[in-house]
Amino acid sequence: MNQVRLAHGVAPLKEDATLDGTARAHTRWMLRTGEFAHGNFGYRILHSHARGHIFGENLAWGEGPAGSAEAIVQAWLASPDHRRNLLSPSFRRIGLARICGPFEGFDDTAVITTDFAG
């Protein structure tokens, strides 16, 4: 993600442990419930005590090569809303979780949550 941001003249994101925890918990929830949804993102961020005045979230899932980091970032770049989050100069920190498991009928699916903060 940072390579893409730099290529577009946007400062790299810095990892944030609080956002990592929020992303990890949400990814686990999606795998456990089989739901692919943001849910109540505002509630989750508020109760995580993450710092910031602006927040965003990108979700993804993919099986096999479609679950690679490169494939996910390319998919986000092709989606206007996801691209906006990924390349927003307002976002300076990120939490990321990529966990593999059974999802959407596949045995070994990568489910990804990225939580952004600025």
ABEGO torsion letter per residue (X at the ends): XAAAAAAAGBBBBBBBAAAAAAAAAAAAAAAAAGBBBAEBAAAAAAAAGBBEABBBBBBBBBBEAAABAAAAAAAAAABAAAAAAAABAABABBBBBBBBEBBGGBABBBBBBBBBBX
